[in-house]
């Protein structure tokens, strides 16, 4: 049987690296967001589906082999209708 302090130490290390990974991912995404990189491939295909369909049309299979949760599609459609198709909105 292993001592309890090893388990706690492993948990602290695991939690530390999880926080580092999440922070790095957020920093990467915010950098992309604020530098306004262009929309590419999958994002563009999904954006075209959202722009050219209504709310009910988004419930049908998406074109260009795209898959996305319906809640995300509807929220994106709402933002595009109210704020336009700028890269920041998409």
N, CA, C and O of each residue as an XYZ file, in Angstrom:
360
protein
N       0.840     -1.180      0.000
C       0.000      0.000      0.000
C       0.885      1.243      0.000
O       1.857      1.327      0.751
N       0.529      2.224     -0.868
C       1.325      3.439     -0.962
C       0.934      4.416      0.137
O      -0.224      4.451      0.553
N       1.885      5.203      0.605
C       1.559      6.233      1.598
C       0.646      7.296      0.989
O       0.687      7.534     -0.218
N      -0.156      7.916      1.800
C      -1.130      8.914      1.343
C      -0.456     10.151      0.761
O      -1.021     10.789     -0.128
N       0.744     10.509      1.241
C       1.389     11.731      0.758
C       1.789     11.622     -0.712
O       1.875     12.641     -1.397
N       2.035     10.405     -1.213
C       2.371     10.247     -2.628
C       1.163     10.570     -3.489
O       1.296     11.248     -4.508
N       0.012     10.108     -3.106
C      -1.202     10.393     -3.857
C      -1.489     11.886     -3.870
O      -1.826     12.447     -4.913
N      -1.357     12.527     -2.724
C      -1.601     13.968     -2.648
C      -0.583     14.730     -3.485
O      -0.933     15.704     -4.150
N       0.677     14.295     -3.459
C       1.714     14.955     -4.241
C       1.452     14.800     -5.732
O       1.623     15.752     -6.493
N       1.041     13.621     -6.153
C       0.706     13.387     -7.564
C      -0.489     14.243     -7.984
O      -0.510     14.795     -9.084
N      -1.468     14.346     -7.110
C      -2.642     15.166     -7.404
C      -2.257     16.624     -7.573
O      -2.752     17.290     -8.482
N      -1.380     17.136     -6.712
C      -0.945     18.533     -6.833
C      -0.198     18.754     -8.143
O      -0.393     19.780     -8.796
N       0.652     17.811     -8.537
C       1.388     17.937     -9.799
C       0.426     17.885    -10.985
O       0.543     18.680    -11.918
N      -0.516     16.957    -10.950
C      -1.490     16.843    -12.029
C      -2.318     18.123    -12.149
O      -2.550     18.625    -13.249
N      -2.759     18.642    -11.001
C      -3.560     19.874    -11.001
C      -2.739     21.047    -11.521
O      -3.266     21.873    -12.266
N      -1.470     21.143    -11.153
C      -0.593     22.208    -11.631
C      -0.493     22.172    -13.153
O      -0.665     23.199    -13.810
N      -0.214     20.992    -13.721
C      -0.071     20.895    -15.174
C      -1.386     21.107    -15.915
O      -1.388     21.586    -17.049
N      -2.491     20.758    -15.289
C      -3.795     21.050    -15.888
C      -4.017     22.558    -15.968
O      -4.471     23.067    -16.992
N      -3.701     23.263    -14.902
C      -3.845     24.720    -14.896
C      -2.909     25.357    -15.918
O      -3.295     26.308    -16.597
N      -1.689     24.850    -16.036
C      -0.744     25.370    -17.032
C      -1.297     25.161    -18.442
O      -1.229     26.072    -19.267
N      -1.842     23.981    -18.730
C      -2.380     23.687    -20.062
C      -3.582     24.576    -20.381
O      -3.690     25.089    -21.494
N      -4.470     24.761    -19.430
C      -5.645     25.603    -19.659
C      -5.229     27.050    -19.869
O      -5.752     27.722    -20.758
N      -4.298     27.534    -19.065
C      -3.816     28.908    -19.208
C      -3.132     29.116    -20.556
O      -3.340     30.141    -21.204
N      -2.319     28.152    -20.980
C      -1.657     28.264    -22.281
C      -2.678     28.267    -23.418
O      -2.538     29.030    -24.375
N      -3.690     27.429    -23.321
C      -4.735     27.413    -24.338
C      -5.510     28.715    -24.403
O      -5.823     29.203    -25.489
N      -5.819     29.279    -23.247
C      -6.531     30.569    -23.216
C      -5.654     31.681    -23.785
O      -6.144     32.536    -24.523
N      -4.362     31.679    -23.451
C      -3.450     32.695    -23.975
C      -3.349     32.590    -25.490
O      -3.346     33.602    -26.190
N      -3.264     31.359    -25.995
C      -3.185     31.139    -27.440
C      -4.444     31.662    -28.129
O      -4.359     32.355    -29.143
N      -5.611     31.329    -27.577
C      -6.869     31.741    -28.208
C      -7.054     33.249    -28.145
O      -7.510     33.853    -29.116
N      -6.709     33.869    -27.021
C      -6.831     35.329    -26.907
C      -5.870     36.043    -27.854
O      -6.202     37.095    -28.400
N      -4.684     35.478    -28.048
C      -3.745     36.055    -29.011
C      -4.337     36.018    -30.414
O      -4.293     37.012    -31.139
N      -4.888     34.875    -30.792
C      -5.558     34.784    -32.095
C      -6.691     35.797    -32.200
O      -6.873     36.428    -33.242
N      -7.447     35.949    -31.128
C      -8.605     36.830    -31.132
C      -8.188     38.285    -31.313
O      -8.751     38.992    -32.148
N      -7.209     38.734    -30.540
C      -6.834     40.139    -30.582
C      -5.972     40.498    -31.788
O      -5.955     41.659    -32.198
N      -5.261     39.543    -32.363
C      -4.499     39.817    -33.575
C      -5.362     39.714    -34.827
O      -4.916     40.043    -35.927
N      -6.594     39.258    -34.655
C      -7.582     39.178    -35.733
C      -7.065     38.379    -36.924
O      -7.088     38.853    -38.060
N      -6.599     37.159    -36.651
C      -6.197     36.291    -37.738
C      -7.406     35.985    -38.611
O      -8.533     35.977    -38.115
N      -7.195     35.731    -39.905
C      -8.330     35.437    -40.782
C      -8.997     34.112    -40.414
O      -8.406     33.253    -39.758
N     -10.223     33.981    -40.850
C     -10.983     32.751    -40.631
C     -10.562     31.751    -41.702
O     -10.513     32.090    -42.884
N     -10.257     30.522    -41.294
C      -9.770     29.510    -42.205
C     -10.715     28.314    -42.265
O     -11.590     28.161    -41.412
N     -10.540     27.506    -43.231
C     -11.159     26.228    -43.536
C     -12.422     25.871    -42.742
O     -13.521     26.251    -43.146
N     -12.289     25.156    -41.629
C     -13.455     24.681    -40.888
C     -14.285     25.836    -40.344
O     -15.515     25.795    -40.385
N     -13.613     26.868    -39.834
C     -14.345     28.016    -39.303
C     -15.134     28.705    -40.411
O     -16.273     29.118    -40.197
N     -14.533     28.831    -41.591
C     -15.211     29.467    -42.719
C     -16.399     28.625    -43.178
O     -17.470     29.164    -43.459
N     -16.219     27.318    -43.256
C     -17.316     26.443    -43.675
C     -18.483     26.508    -42.696
O     -19.644     26.569    -43.102
N     -18.167     26.495    -41.414
C     -19.218     26.597    -40.407
C     -19.892     27.962    -40.470
O     -21.115     28.060    -40.359
N     -19.099     29.013    -40.646
C     -19.658     30.359    -40.764
C     -20.599     30.491    -41.943
O     -21.633     31.151    -41.838
N     -20.258     29.873    -43.068
C     -21.142     29.918    -44.237
C     -22.469     29.227    -43.945
O     -23.522     29.704    -44.368
N     -22.427     28.117    -43.233
C     -23.666     27.441    -42.853
C     -24.530     28.362    -41.987
O     -25.742     28.444    -42.183
N     -23.915     29.041    -41.049
C     -24.660     29.893    -40.121
C     -25.237     31.101    -40.842
O     -26.389     31.470    -40.613
N     -24.446     31.716    -41.709
C     -24.894     32.929    -42.402
C     -26.024     32.626    -43.381
O     -26.979     33.397    -43.471
N     -25.934     31.524    -44.111
C     -26.884     31.255    -45.198
C     -28.109     30.440    -44.795
O     -28.949     30.145    -45.645
N     -28.230     30.075    -43.540
C     -29.391     29.297    -43.095
C     -30.112     30.019    -41.973
O     -29.536     30.845    -41.265
N     -31.396     29.685    -41.830
C     -32.166     30.174    -40.694
C     -31.978     29.242    -39.506
O     -31.236     28.262    -39.569
N     -32.675     29.577    -38.414
C     -32.549     28.755    -37.208
C     -33.000     27.314    -37.459
O     -32.337     26.373    -37.022
N     -34.101     27.139    -38.146
C     -34.579     25.785    -38.435
C     -33.684     25.088    -39.456
O     -33.508     23.871    -39.397
N     -33.125     25.842    -40.379
C     -32.206     25.259    -41.358
C     -30.935     24.730    -40.715
O     -30.300     23.817    -41.243
N     -30.568     25.298    -39.584
C     -29.371     24.840    -38.881
C     -29.587     23.494    -38.198
O     -28.630     22.864    -37.747
N     -30.842     23.051    -38.121
C     -31.124     21.750    -37.522
C     -30.905     20.605    -38.517
O     -30.775     19.447    -38.117
N     -30.866     20.931    -39.807
C     -30.583     19.916    -40.827
C     -29.082     19.633    -40.857
O     -28.304     20.408    -40.300
N     -28.662     18.551    -41.490
C     -27.220     18.287    -41.619
C     -26.510     19.455    -42.303
O     -26.998     19.996    -43.296
N     -25.372     19.829    -41.769
C     -24.624     20.966    -42.294
C     -23.848     20.566    -43.546
O     -23.452     19.411    -43.704
N     -23.638     21.535    -44.428
C     -22.855     21.261    -45.633
C     -21.367     21.245    -45.299
O     -20.954     21.663    -44.218
N     -20.583     20.765    -46.231
C     -19.123     20.664    -46.105
C     -18.695     19.763    -44.953
O     -17.641     19.979    -44.357
N     -19.500     18.761    -44.638
C     -19.186     17.763    -43.612
C     -18.898     18.388    -42.250
O     -18.018     17.924    -41.525
N     -19.637     19.435    -41.905
C     -19.458     20.108    -40.620
C     -20.369     19.488    -39.568
O     -21.478     19.049    -39.874
N     -19.895     19.457    -38.335
C     -20.663     18.950    -37.210
C     -20.520     19.955    -36.081
O     -19.412     20.390    -35.769
N     -21.647     20.328    -35.464
C     -21.600     21.339    -34.415
C     -22.861     21.222    -33.554
O     -23.929     20.899    -34.074
N     -22.754     21.478    -32.252
C     -23.943     21.430    -31.397
C     -24.954     22.508    -31.792
O     -24.572     23.624    -32.145
N     -26.218     22.175    -31.732
C     -27.270     23.098    -32.157
C     -27.293     24.366    -31.316
O     -27.564     25.446    -31.840
N     -27.017     24.256    -30.032
C     -26.985     25.444    -29.168
C     -25.935     26.437    -29.621
O     -26.194     27.640    -29.656
N     -24.753     25.950    -29.967
C     -23.688     26.822    -30.455
C     -24.090     27.475    -31.771
O     -23.840     28.663    -31.979
N     -24.711     26.702    -32.661
C     -25.142     27.248    -33.954
C     -26.157     28.368    -33.762
O     -26.054     29.419    -34.394
N     -27.134     28.145    -32.892
C     -28.171     29.153    -32.678
C     -27.620     30.401    -32.002
O     -28.014     31.514    -32.351
N     -26.722     30.236    -31.048
C     -26.108     31.407    -30.405
C     -25.277     32.174    -31.429
O     -25.306     33.405    -31.460
N     -24.540     31.454    -32.264
C     -23.745     32.109    -33.305
C     -24.648     32.840    -34.293
O     -24.332     33.955    -34.708
N     -25.756     32.232    -34.669
C     -26.704     32.869    -35.586
C     -27.258     34.152    -34.979
O     -27.390     35.160    -35.673
N     -27.583     34.120    -33.686
C     -28.084     35.302    -32.992
C     -27.051     36.431    -33.039
O     -27.390     37.571    -33.355
N     -25.796     36.114    -32.726
C     -24.754     37.138    -32.720
C     -24.507     37.689    -34.120
O     -24.294     38.892    -34.277
N     -24.531     36.836    -35.133
C     -24.320     37.303    -36.500
C     -25.463     38.212    -36.939
O     -25.232     39.220    -37.607
N     -26.689     37.864    -36.570
C     -27.831     38.707    -36.940
C     -27.770     40.075    -36.271
O     -28.160     41.076    -36.871
N     -27.285     40.124    -35.038
C     -27.303     41.376    -34.286
C     -26.013     42.183    -34.373
O     -26.038     43.400    -34.185
N     -24.879     41.527    -34.656
C     -23.609     42.236    -34.638
C     -22.828     42.145    -35.945
O     -21.747     42.725    -36.051
N     -23.345     41.436    -36.935
C     -22.680     41.363    -38.230
C     -21.744     40.173    -38.343
O     -21.706     39.307    -37.468
N     -20.985     40.143    -39.440
C     -20.135     38.998    -39.735
C     -18.644     39.311    -39.573
O     -17.809     38.687    -40.228
N     -18.310     40.255    -38.722
C     -16.917     40.586    -38.471
C     -16.194     39.379    -37.872
O     -16.826     38.506    -37.277
N     -14.878     39.331    -38.029
C     -14.087     38.210    -37.508
C     -14.282     38.082    -36.000
O     -14.335     36.966    -35.484
N     -14.389     39.185    -35.294
C     -14.564     39.137    -33.837
C     -15.895     38.492    -33.478
O     -15.988     37.785    -32.475
N     -16.914     38.725    -34.275
C     -18.223     38.124    -34.011
C     -18.177     36.625    -34.291
O     -18.696     35.817    -33.520
N     -17.547     36.273    -35.409
C     -17.460     34.853    -35.754
C     -16.584     34.119    -34.775
O     -16.392     32.910    -34.905
